[in-house]
């Protein structure tokens, strides 16, 4: 390559890098993941195992039988062997809640009881799924997710951030986690917290790229890397109430937290909200634990 051509090439690459949005996140504190399907061909899981990926979302199939993803079984076994946490997604191809139930049943048939570390997502992005309006799209999502939850899996909805905002009534989708595709600098925000952010479809991951050289990359906010009480100790009067406040990292984390008391005769605590009630004089220790296993403790003295 001539010096002139090399110069032009370098300028072109620089412009491309400037044009691509760079997520403004503390990547070191987030779980990193990717998603694959048969479109990615045969993934080299031995190579992927050497990457810094923590989880992967695998496609089970599209719609109803017989549209199973031909790489699903190999991908599931390969991902597990590579030590990755595994979730899955199933592509919605219907326009009625009744048909969504059949898709959920087919997805469960493909899974065949396999264990998942991450949620089971309903990939709702085809134009026809939104054609009959917000209420119908919400009903489709709820029908699928209810079947999934009944089977013991954690339901999730995947779509673009704009569709998630405009075509779903989240008051009727309680318990459904959110996987948003948004290729901008910041995690998208709307009334429902985003659990997984697909921040690019132009990523590179050796061993898992498509023929075009790209791979979908994601950040997960579902696993806390740290948790601590705002106060390490607290004095209370008998009969008084207070709230045990905690800070969870990373910022925007959607991990679950649960509280417990070492001495309920002295202090009780709401398992979900951290509300404290002093019952009798004495001492107790309040423990908070995240779904990912991080814990912290606070000492309570009731006078």
Buried (B, 14 or more C-beta within 10 A) or exposed (E): EEEEEEEEEEEEEEEEEEEEEEBEBEEEBBBBBBBBBBEBEEBBBEEBBEBEBBBBBBBBBBBBEEBBBEBBBBBBEBBBEBEBBBBBBBBBBBBEBEBBBBBBBBBBEBBEEBEBBBBBBBBBEBEEBBEEEEEBBBBBBBBBBBBBBEBEBBBBBBBBBEBBBEBBBBEEBEEBBBBBBBBBEEBBEBEBBBBBBBBBBBBEBEBBBBEEEBBBBBBBBBBBBEBBBEEEEBEBEEEEEBEBEBEBBBEBBBBEBBBEBBBEEBBBBBEEEBBBBBBEEBEBBBBBBBEBEBEBEBBBBBE
